[in-house]
Amino acid sequence: MDVCKPLLAGLTALVRLDLVGNRLTSVPATLGGLTGLTRLQLGGNQLTSVPAALGALTALTFLDLNENQLTSVPAAGAYIRPLLSST
């Protein structure tokens, strides 16, 4: 995912990102710069925590973290509540 960091930084108009089933163990902080993102699918990976940088995704209306190995949610996790209540 290190190779993708510079690529992700310039995609501010991107609205959907599907990274399902890629065996990701982490998500780059630069993902938080995708301010136009409304749908982020991270299911079926090996994530153990939710990056706090996702809190910057204010347009996000759908977040899929299904089938990961999550053991914690960041202190800034309040941004997740509206997403969970709308499902």
Gaussian input, Z-matrix of N, CA and C with variables (Angstrom, degrees):
# hf/3-21g

backbone

0 1
 N
 C     1     B1
 C     2     B2     1     A1
 N     3     B3     2     A2     1     D1
 C     4     B4     3     A3     2     D2
 C     5     B5     4     A4     3     D3
 N     6     B6     5     A5     4     D4
 C     7     B7     6     A6     5     D5
 C     8     B8     7     A7     6     D6
 N     9     B9     8     A8     7     D7
 C    10    B10     9     A9     8     D8
 C    11    B11    10    A10     9     D9
 N    12    B12    11    A11    10    D10
 C    13    B13    12    A12    11    D11
 C    14    B14    13    A13    12    D12
 N    15    B15    14    A14    13    D13
 C    16    B16    15    A15    14    D14
 C    17    B17    16    A16    15    D15
 N    18    B18    17    A17    16    D16
 C    19    B19    18    A18    17    D17
 C    20    B20    19    A19    18    D18
 N    21    B21    20    A20    19    D19
 C    22    B22    21    A21    20    D20
 C    23    B23    22    A22    21    D21
 N    24    B24    23    A23    22    D22
 C    25    B25    24    A24    23    D23
 C    26    B26    25    A25    24    D24
 N    27    B27    26    A26    25    D25
 C    28    B28    27    A27    26    D26
 C    29    B29    28    A28    27    D27
 N    30    B30    29    A29    28    D28
 C    31    B31    30    A30    29    D29
 C    32    B32    31    A31    30    D30
 N    33    B33    32    A32    31    D31
 C    34    B34    33    A33    32    D32
 C    35    B35    34    A34    33    D33
 N    36    B36    35    A35    34    D34
 C    37    B37    36    A36    35    D35
 C    38    B38    37    A37    36    D36
 N    39    B39    38    A38    37    D37
 C    40    B40    39    A39    38    D38
 C    41    B41    40    A40    39    D39
 N    42    B42    41    A41    40    D40
 C    43    B43    42    A42    41    D41
 C    44    B44    43    A43    42    D42
 N    45    B45    44    A44    43    D43
 C    46    B46    45    A45    44    D44
 C    47    B47    46    A46    45    D45
 N    48    B48    47    A47    46    D46
 C    49    B49    48    A48    47    D47
 C    50    B50    49    A49    48    D48
 N    51    B51    50    A50    49    D49
 C    52    B52    51    A51    50    D50
 C    53    B53    52    A52    51    D51
 N    54    B54    53    A53    52    D52
 C    55    B55    54    A54    53    D53
 C    56    B56    55    A55    54    D54
 N    57    B57    56    A56    55    D55
 C    58    B58    57    A57    56    D56
 C    59    B59    58    A58    57    D57
 N    60    B60    59    A59    58    D58
 C    61    B61    60    A60    59    D59
 C    62    B62    61    A61    60    D60
 N    63    B63    62    A62    61    D61
 C    64    B64    63    A63    62    D62
 C    65    B65    64    A64    63    D63
 N    66    B66    65    A65    64    D64
 C    67    B67    66    A66    65    D65
 C    68    B68    67    A67    66    D66
 N    69    B69    68    A68    67    D67
 C    70    B70    69    A69    68    D68
 C    71    B71    70    A70    69    D69
 N    72    B72    71    A71    70    D70
 C    73    B73    72    A72    71    D71
 C    74    B74    73    A73    72    D72
 N    75    B75    74    A74    73    D73
 C    76    B76    75    A75    74    D74
 C    77    B77    76    A76    75    D75
 N    78    B78    77    A77    76    D76
 C    79    B79    78    A78    77    D77
 C    80    B80    79    A79    78    D78
 N    81    B81    80    A80    79    D79
 C    82    B82    81    A81    80    D80
 C    83    B83    82    A82    81    D81
 N    84    B84    83    A83    82    D82
 C    85    B85    84    A84    83    D83
 C    86    B86    85    A85    84    D84
 N    87    B87    86    A86    85    D85
 C    88    B88    87    A87    86    D86
 C    89    B89    88    A88    87    D87
 N    90    B90    89    A89    88    D88
 C    91    B91    90    A90    89    D89
 C    92    B92    91    A91    90    D90
 N    93    B93    92    A92    91    D91
 C    94    B94    93    A93    92    D92
 C    95    B95    94    A94    93    D93
 N    96    B96    95    A95    94    D94
 C    97    B97    96    A96    95    D95
 C    98    B98    97    A97    96    D96
 N    99    B99    98    A98    97    D97
 C   100   B100    99    A99    98    D98
 C   101   B101   100   A100    99    D99
 N   102   B102   101   A101   100   D100
 C   103   B103   102   A102   101   D101
 C   104   B104   103   A103   102   D102
 N   105   B105   104   A104   103   D103
 C   106   B106   105   A105   104   D104
 C   107   B107   106   A106   105   D105
 N   108   B108   107   A107   106   D106
 C   109   B109   108   A108   107   D107
 C   110   B110   109   A109   108   D108
 N   111   B111   110   A110   109   D109
 C   112   B112   111   A111   110   D110
 C   113   B113   112   A112   111   D111
 N   114   B114   113   A113   112   D112
 C   115   B115   114   A114   113   D113
 C   116   B116   115   A115   114   D114
 N   117   B117   116   A116   115   D115
 C   118   B118   117   A117   116   D116
 C   119   B119   118   A118   117   D117
 N   120   B120   119   A119   118   D118
 C   121   B121   120   A120   119   D119
 C   122   B122   121   A121   120   D120
 N   123   B123   122   A122   121   D121
 C   124   B124   123   A123   122   D122
 C   125   B125   124   A124   123   D123
 N   126   B126   125   A125   124   D124
 C   127   B127   126   A126   125   D125
 C   128   B128   127   A127   126   D126
 N   129   B129   128   A128   127   D127
 C   130   B130   129   A129   128   D128
 C   131   B131   130   A130   129   D129
 N   132   B132   131   A131   130   D130
 C   133   B133   132   A132   131   D131
 C   134   B134   133   A133   132   D132
 N   135   B135   134   A134   133   D133
 C   136   B136   135   A135   134   D134
 C   137   B137   136   A136   135   D135
 N   138   B138   137   A137   136   D136
 C   139   B139   138   A138   137   D137
 C   140   B140   139   A139   138   D138
 N   141   B141   140   A140   139   D139
 C   142   B142   141   A141   140   D140
 C   143   B143   142   A142   141   D141
 N   144   B144   143   A143   142   D142
 C   145   B145   144   A144   143   D143
 C   146   B146   145   A145   144   D144
 N   147   B147   146   A146   145   D145
 C   148   B148   147   A147   146   D146
 C   149   B149   148   A148   147   D147
 N   150   B150   149   A149   148   D148
 C   151   B151   150   A150   149   D149
 C   152   B152   151   A151   150   D150
 N   153   B153   152   A152   151   D151
 C   154   B154   153   A153   152   D152
 C   155   B155   154   A154   153   D153
 N   156   B156   155   A155   154   D154
 C   157   B157   156   A156   155   D155
 C   158   B158   157   A157   156   D156
 N   159   B159   158   A158   157   D157
 C   160   B160   159   A159   158   D158
 C   161   B161   160   A160   159   D159
 N   162   B162   161   A161   160   D160
 C   163   B163   162   A162   161   D161
 C   164   B164   163   A163   162   D162
 N   165   B165   164   A164   163   D163
 C   166   B166   165   A165   164   D164
 C   167   B167   166   A166   165   D165
 N   168   B168   167   A167   166   D166
 C   169   B169   168   A168   167   D167
 C   170   B170   169   A169   168   D168
 N   171   B171   170   A170   169   D169
 C   172   B172   171   A171   170   D170
 C   173   B173   172   A172   171   D171
 N   174   B174   173   A173   172   D172
 C   175   B175   174   A174   173   D173
 C   176   B176   175   A175   174   D174
 N   177   B177   176   A176   175   D175
 C   178   B178   177   A177   176   D176
 C   179   B179   178   A178   177   D177
 N   180   B180   179   A179   178   D178
 C   181   B181   180   A180   179   D179
 C   182   B182   181   A181   180   D180
 N   183   B183   182   A182   181   D181
 C   184   B184   183   A183   182   D182
 C   185   B185   184   A184   183   D183
 N   186   B186   185   A185   184   D184
 C   187   B187   186   A186   185   D185
 C   188   B188   187   A187   186   D186
 N   189   B189   188   A188   187   D187
 C   190   B190   189   A189   188   D188
 C   191   B191   190   A190   189   D189
 N   192   B192   191   A191   190   D190
 C   193   B193   192   A192   191   D191
 C   194   B194   193   A193   192   D192
 N   195   B195   194   A194   193   D193
 C   196   B196   195   A195   194   D194
 C   197   B197   196   A196   195   D195
 N   198   B198   197   A197   196   D196
 C   199   B199   198   A198   197   D197
 C   200   B200   199   A199   198   D198
 N   201   B201   200   A200   199   D199
 C   202   B202   201   A201   200   D200
 C   203   B203   202   A202   201   D201
 N   204   B204   203   A203   202   D202
 C   205   B205   204   A204   203   D203
 C   206   B206   205   A205   204   D204
 N   207   B207   206   A206   205   D205
 C   208   B208   207   A207   206   D206
 C   209   B209   208   A208   207   D207
 N   210   B210   209   A209   208   D208
 C   211   B211   210   A210   209   D209
 C   212   B212   211   A211   210   D210
 N   213   B213   212   A212   211   D211
 C   214   B214   213   A213   212   D212
 C   215   B215   214   A214   213   D213
 N   216   B216   215   A215   214   D214
 C   217   B217   216   A216   215   D215
 C   218   B218   217   A217   216   D216
 N   219   B219   218   A218   217   D217
 C   220   B220   219   A219   218   D218
 C   221   B221   220   A220   219   D219
 N   222   B222   221   A221   220   D220
 C   223   B223   222   A222   221   D221
 C   224   B224   223   A223   222   D222
 N   225   B225   224   A224   223   D223
 C   226   B226   225   A225   224   D224
 C   227   B227   226   A226   225   D225
 N   228   B228   227   A227   226   D226
 C   229   B229   228   A228   227   D227
 C   230   B230   229   A229   228   D228
 N   231   B231   230   A230   229   D229
 C   232   B232   231   A231   230   D230
 C   233   B233   232   A232   231   D231
 N   234   B234   233   A233   232   D232
 C   235   B235   234   A234   233   D233
 C   236   B236   235   A235   234   D234
 N   237   B237   236   A236   235   D235
 C   238   B238   237   A237   236   D236
 C   239   B239   238   A238   237   D237
 N   240   B240   239   A239   238   D238
 C   241   B241   240   A240   239   D239
 C   242   B242   241   A241   240   D240
 N   243   B243   242   A242   241   D241
 C   244   B244   243   A243   242   D242
 C   245   B245   244   A244   243   D243
 N   246   B246   245   A245   244   D244
 C   247   B247   246   A246   245   D245
 C   248   B248   247   A247   246   D246
 N   249   B249   248   A248   247   D247
 C   250   B250   249   A249   248   D248
 C   251   B251   250   A250   249   D249
 N   252   B252   251   A251   250   D250
 C   253   B253   252   A252   251   D251
 C   254   B254   253   A253   252   D252
 N   255   B255   254   A254   253   D253
 C   256   B256   255   A255   254   D254
 C   257   B257   256   A256   255   D255
 N   258   B258   257   A257   256   D256
 C   259   B259   258   A258   257   D257
 C   260   B260   259   A259   258   D258

   B1=1.4423
   B2=1.5243
   B3=1.3387
   B4=1.4643
   B5=1.5217
   B6=1.3158
   B7=1.4583
   B8=1.5255
   B9=1.3223
   B10=1.4608
   B11=1.5238
   B12=1.3142
   B13=1.4691
   B14=1.5230
   B15=1.3406
   B16=1.4712
   B17=1.5299
   B18=1.3130
   B19=1.4617
   B20=1.5253
   B21=1.3224
   B22=1.4623
   B23=1.5199
   B24=1.2983
   B25=1.4637
   B26=1.5251
   B27=1.3150
   B28=1.4526
   B29=1.5203
   B30=1.3182
   B31=1.4597
   B32=1.5291
   B33=1.3102
   B34=1.4679
   B35=1.5258
   B36=1.3166
   B37=1.4638
   B38=1.5344
   B39=1.3292
   B40=1.4639
   B41=1.5268
   B42=1.3444
   B43=1.4629
   B44=1.5232
   B45=1.3316
   B46=1.4657
   B47=1.5272
   B48=1.3342
   B49=1.4651
   B50=1.5153
   B51=1.3226
   B52=1.4606
   B53=1.5249
   B54=1.3204
   B55=1.4664
   B56=1.5273
   B57=1.3177
   B58=1.4624
   B59=1.5230
   B60=1.3361
   B61=1.4544
   B62=1.5111
   B63=1.3210
   B64=1.4610
   B65=1.5249
   B66=1.3046
   B67=1.4725
   B68=1.5234
   B69=1.3260
   B70=1.4669
   B71=1.5236
   B72=1.3147
   B73=1.4608
   B74=1.5250
   B75=1.3210
   B76=1.4642
   B77=1.5226
   B78=1.3188
   B79=1.4601
   B80=1.5230
   B81=1.3329
   B82=1.4657
   B83=1.5292
   B84=1.3144
   B85=1.4617
   B86=1.5189
   B87=1.3231
   B88=1.4657
   B89=1.5280
   B90=1.3170
   B91=1.4547
   B92=1.5265
   B93=1.3105
   B94=1.4583
   B95=1.5135
   B96=1.3196
   B97=1.4536
   B98=1.5217
   B99=1.3284
   B100=1.4638
   B101=1.5259
   B102=1.3116
   B103=1.4604
   B104=1.5235
   B105=1.3169
   B106=1.4591
   B107=1.5176
   B108=1.3301
   B109=1.4644
   B110=1.5257
   B111=1.3435
   B112=1.4653
   B113=1.5219
   B114=1.3190
   B115=1.4703
   B116=1.5289
   B117=1.3397
   B118=1.4573
   B119=1.5209
   B120=1.3174
   B121=1.4504
   B122=1.5288
   B123=1.3275
   B124=1.4622
   B125=1.5302
   B126=1.3140
   B127=1.4566
   B128=1.5224
   B129=1.3395
   B130=1.4474
   B131=1.5091
   B132=1.3263
   B133=1.4577
   B134=1.5229
   B135=1.3032
   B136=1.4610
   B137=1.5161
   B138=1.3260
   B139=1.4657
   B140=1.5247
   B141=1.3182
   B142=1.4637
   B143=1.5215
   B144=1.3334
   B145=1.4572
   B146=1.5215
   B147=1.3265
   B148=1.4586
   B149=1.5256
   B150=1.3158
   B151=1.4635
   B152=1.5212
   B153=1.3096
   B154=1.4593
   B155=1.5243
   B156=1.3250
   B157=1.4630
   B158=1.5264
   B159=1.3179
   B160=1.4572
   B161=1.5218
   B162=1.3035
   B163=1.4576
   B164=1.5187
   B165=1.3098
   B166=1.4622
   B167=1.5273
   B168=1.3160
   B169=1.4661
   B170=1.5305
   B171=1.3073
   B172=1.4630
   B173=1.5224
   B174=1.3274
   B175=1.4653
   B176=1.5291
   B177=1.3346
   B178=1.4618
   B179=1.5301
   B180=1.3381
   B181=1.4605
   B182=1.5202
   B183=1.3490
   B184=1.4578
   B185=1.5193
   B186=1.3248
   B187=1.4615
   B188=1.5147
   B189=1.3244
   B190=1.4587
   B191=1.5221
   B192=1.3242
   B193=1.4669
   B194=1.5291
   B195=1.3144
   B196=1.4477
   B197=1.5262
   B198=1.3105
   B199=1.4629
   B200=1.5195
   B201=1.3251
   B202=1.4566
   B203=1.5221
   B204=1.2889
   B205=1.4644
   B206=1.5201
   B207=1.3233
   B208=1.4565
   B209=1.5235
   B210=1.3092
   B211=1.4572
   B212=1.5205
   B213=1.3520
   B214=1.4586
   B215=1.5214
   B216=1.3173
   B217=1.4614
   B218=1.5185
   B219=1.3324
   B220=1.4673
   B221=1.5221
   B222=1.3288
   B223=1.4565
   B224=1.5231
   B225=1.3112
   B226=1.4614
   B227=1.5230
   B228=1.3280
   B229=1.4564
   B230=1.5030
   B231=1.3158
   B232=1.4639
   B233=1.5252
   B234=1.3234
   B235=1.4654
   B236=1.5216
   B237=1.3112
   B238=1.4607
   B239=1.5282
   B240=1.3137
   B241=1.4553
   B242=1.5270
   B243=1.3471
   B244=1.4640
   B245=1.5157
   B246=1.3281
   B247=1.4480
   B248=1.5288
   B249=1.3240
   B250=1.4540
   B251=1.5166
   B252=1.3095
   B253=1.4529
   B254=1.5205
   B255=1.3373
   B256=1.4518
   B257=1.5252
   B258=1.3346
   B259=1.4566
   B260=1.5094
   A1=111.10
   A2=118.87
   A3=121.40
   A4=111.71
   A5=117.09
   A6=121.73
   A7=110.45
   A8=117.46
   A9=122.13
   A10=113.82
   A11=118.41
   A12=120.65
   A13=113.08
   A14=119.76
   A15=119.05
   A16=111.92
   A17=117.03
   A18=120.83
   A19=111.35
   A20=116.96
   A21=121.62
   A22=112.27
   A23=117.39
   A24=122.27
   A25=113.01
   A26=118.57
   A27=120.85
   A28=115.39
   A29=117.70
   A30=120.90
   A31=112.85
   A32=117.96
   A33=120.91
   A34=113.29
   A35=119.06
   A36=121.94
   A37=112.57
   A38=117.43
   A39=121.27
   A40=109.48
   A41=117.28
   A42=120.04
   A43=113.65
   A44=118.01
   A45=120.82
   A46=109.24
   A47=114.37
   A48=119.63
   A49=108.37
   A50=116.39
   A51=122.85
   A52=108.56
   A53=115.91
   A54=122.06
   A55=110.47
   A56=117.01
   A57=123.20
   A58=110.85
   A59=115.60
   A60=122.34
   A61=116.48
   A62=117.25
   A63=120.76
   A64=113.92
   A65=117.56
   A66=123.06
   A67=112.49
   A68=116.68
   A69=120.40
   A70=110.09
   A71=115.79
   A72=120.63
   A73=111.00
   A74=116.24
   A75=121.52
   A76=108.94
   A77=114.13
   A78=121.52
   A79=106.72
   A80=118.26
   A81=119.17
   A82=111.76
   A83=116.53
   A84=122.10
   A85=111.54
   A86=117.57
   A87=120.85
   A88=111.84
   A89=117.20
   A90=121.04
   A91=110.20
   A92=117.27
   A93=122.21
   A94=113.25
   A95=117.72
   A96=122.03
   A97=113.99
   A98=116.31
   A99=120.40
   A100=108.96
   A101=115.84
   A102=122.25
   A103=114.70
   A104=118.78
   A105=121.10
   A106=113.41
   A107=117.30
   A108=121.76
   A109=111.10
   A110=116.02
   A111=120.70
   A112=111.37
   A113=117.11
   A114=121.17
   A115=109.18
   A116=116.01
   A117=121.99
   A118=108.98
   A119=115.77
   A120=120.93
   A121=109.23
   A122=115.16
   A123=122.05
   A124=111.26
   A125=117.50
   A126=121.59
   A127=112.68
   A128=115.50
   A129=121.27
   A130=115.16
   A131=117.08
   A132=121.67
   A133=109.54
   A134=117.82
   A135=122.12
   A136=110.91
   A137=116.26
   A138=121.20
   A139=109.60
   A140=116.61
   A141=121.10
   A142=111.91
   A143=117.14
   A144=121.09
   A145=109.90
   A146=114.45
   A147=121.02
   A148=107.32
   A149=118.06
   A150=119.77
   A151=111.30
   A152=117.14
   A153=122.03
   A154=111.32
   A155=117.34
   A156=121.53
   A157=111.99
   A158=117.21
   A159=119.50
   A160=111.19
   A161=117.67
   A162=121.68
   A163=112.31
   A164=117.78
   A165=122.34
   A166=111.83
   A167=117.29
   A168=121.18
   A169=109.67
   A170=116.25
   A171=121.68
   A172=113.90
   A173=118.71
   A174=121.44
   A175=111.88
   A176=117.11
   A177=121.99
   A178=111.68
   A179=115.76
   A180=120.84
   A181=111.97
   A182=117.59
   A183=121.64
   A184=108.76
   A185=115.72
   A186=121.89
   A187=108.40
   A188=117.44
   A189=123.09
   A190=109.19
   A191=115.44
   A192=121.55
   A193=110.17
   A194=116.43
   A195=123.27
   A196=111.46
   A197=116.25
   A198=123.29
   A199=113.98
   A200=115.84
   A201=123.30
   A202=106.97
   A203=117.25
   A204=122.15
   A205=109.98
   A206=116.30
   A207=121.67
   A208=111.30
   A209=114.76
   A210=121.37
   A211=111.66
   A212=116.53
   A213=119.56
   A214=110.93
   A215=114.11
   A216=122.49
   A217=105.37
   A218=119.33
   A219=120.40
   A220=112.49
   A221=115.90
   A222=121.49
   A223=110.46
   A224=116.56
   A225=121.21
   A226=110.53
   A227=117.39
   A228=122.89
   A229=115.57
   A230=118.99
   A231=121.14
   A232=111.11
   A233=117.33
   A234=120.23
   A235=111.34
   A236=118.37
   A237=121.25
   A238=111.17
   A239=118.85
   A240=121.67
   A241=114.21
   A242=119.53
   A243=117.76
   A244=113.32
   A245=117.28
   A246=121.20
   A247=110.73
   A248=116.76
   A249=120.95
   A250=110.99
   A251=118.88
   A252=121.45
   A253=112.30
   A254=117.72
   A255=119.64
   A256=113.02
   A257=117.63
   A258=119.62
   A259=111.88
   D1=-17.19
   D2=178.44
   D3=-60.38
   D4=-34.46
   D5=179.70
   D6=-64.71
   D7=-30.92
   D8=-176.24
   D9=-79.98
   D10=-16.65
   D11=-175.72
   D12=-52.35
   D13=-51.44
   D14=179.81
   D15=-65.21
   D16=-34.17
   D17=-179.94
   D18=-66.58
   D19=-42.80
   D20=-178.66
   D21=-65.46
   D22=-34.80
   D23=-174.76
   D24=-56.84
   D25=-32.11
   D26=-176.38
   D27=-94.78
   D28=4.56
   D29=-174.54
   D30=-98.47
   D31=48.34
   D32=-174.99
   D33=-66.86
   D34=-19.66
   D35=179.53
   D36=-90.92
   D37=-3.54
   D38=-179.91
   D39=-63.62
   D40=132.43
   D41=-178.69
   D42=-108.40
   D43=-24.05
   D44=179.58
   D45=-133.27
   D46=136.74
   D47=176.70
   D48=-138.26
   D49=120.33
   D50=-178.15
   D51=-112.49
   D52=109.43
   D53=178.06
   D54=-119.12
   D55=31.47
   D56=-178.05
   D57=-66.81
   D58=136.38
   D59=171.58
   D60=66.48
   D61=36.69
   D62=-179.52
   D63=-107.96
   D64=10.84
   D65=-179.95
   D66=57.56
   D67=31.43
   D68=178.74
   D69=-68.50
   D70=136.41
   D71=175.29
   D72=-104.23
   D73=-12.15
   D74=177.09
   D75=-155.18
   D76=166.40
   D77=178.22
   D78=-125.43
   D79=131.81
   D80=-177.51
   D81=-65.96
   D82=144.80
   D83=179.02
   D84=-60.73
   D85=-24.75
   D86=-179.98
   D87=-63.42
   D88=-16.93
   D89=176.13
   D90=-59.91
   D91=-30.02
   D92=177.98
   D93=-64.67
   D94=-15.56
   D95=178.67
   D96=-84.77
   D97=-3.85
   D98=179.75
   D99=-84.12
   D100=70.65
   D101=-169.66
   D102=-65.87
   D103=-18.45
   D104=178.09
   D105=-89.11
   D106=-3.48
   D107=-175.27
   D108=-64.65
   D109=125.46
   D110=176.64
   D111=-109.49
   D112=-22.83
   D113=-177.14
   D114=-136.11
   D115=121.70
   D116=179.72
   D117=-127.85
   D118=119.41
   D119=-178.48
   D120=-112.42
   D121=112.80
   D122=-179.12
   D123=-120.69
   D124=14.64
   D125=-177.89
   D126=-64.57
   D127=159.33
   D128=175.27
   D129=66.62
   D130=30.81
   D131=177.17
   D132=-114.89
   D133=-159.79
   D134=-179.02
   D135=-123.61
   D136=35.17
   D137=-179.03
   D138=-72.10
   D139=137.48
   D140=177.01
   D141=-107.00
   D142=-12.87
   D143=177.72
   D144=-149.46
   D145=162.50
   D146=178.53
   D147=-97.89
   D148=122.16
   D149=-179.37
   D150=-63.09
   D151=133.53
   D152=178.78
   D153=-59.93
   D154=-25.95
   D155=-179.59
   D156=-59.22
   D157=-23.70
   D158=179.13
   D159=-66.14
   D160=-17.57
   D161=176.74
   D162=-63.29
   D163=-19.42
   D164=179.65
   D165=-80.93
   D166=-7.96
   D167=-177.92
   D168=-84.40
   D169=75.20
   D170=-173.29
   D171=-69.99
   D172=-20.54
   D173=178.96
   D174=-87.67
   D175=-6.74
   D176=-175.39
   D177=-62.18
   D178=126.99
   D179=177.00
   D180=-118.32
   D181=-13.63
   D182=-179.84
   D183=-141.26
   D184=126.44
   D185=178.14
   D186=-132.68
   D187=117.71
   D188=179.74
   D189=-104.82
   D190=114.59
   D191=176.34
   D192=-120.79
   D193=16.91
   D194=-178.27
   D195=-59.19
   D196=146.54
   D197=176.18
   D198=56.76
   D199=48.45
   D200=171.07
   D201=-118.45
   D202=-174.20
   D203=-179.50
   D204=-115.09
   D205=45.93
   D206=-175.09
   D207=-63.25
   D208=130.10
   D209=176.46
   D210=-117.47
   D211=-10.30
   D212=-179.33
   D213=-156.16
   D214=159.83
   D215=174.50
   D216=-123.87
   D217=136.90
   D218=-176.20
   D219=-62.45
   D220=155.82
   D221=178.03
   D222=-57.36
   D223=-30.83
   D224=178.01
   D225=-81.44
   D226=17.74
   D227=-175.56
   D228=-69.49
   D229=0.74
   D230=179.15
   D231=-58.63
   D232=-27.01
   D233=-179.67
   D234=-65.26
   D235=-17.75
   D236=-178.26
   D237=-79.49
   D238=-29.67
   D239=-175.56
   D240=-52.15
   D241=-48.62
   D242=178.69
   D243=-59.85
   D244=-34.23
   D245=179.33
   D246=-67.33
   D247=-42.88
   D248=-179.03
   D249=-68.07
   D250=-36.75
   D251=-177.08
   D252=-74.48
   D253=-17.59
   D254=-178.36
   D255=-91.47
   D256=-2.15
   D257=-178.06
   D258=-94.33

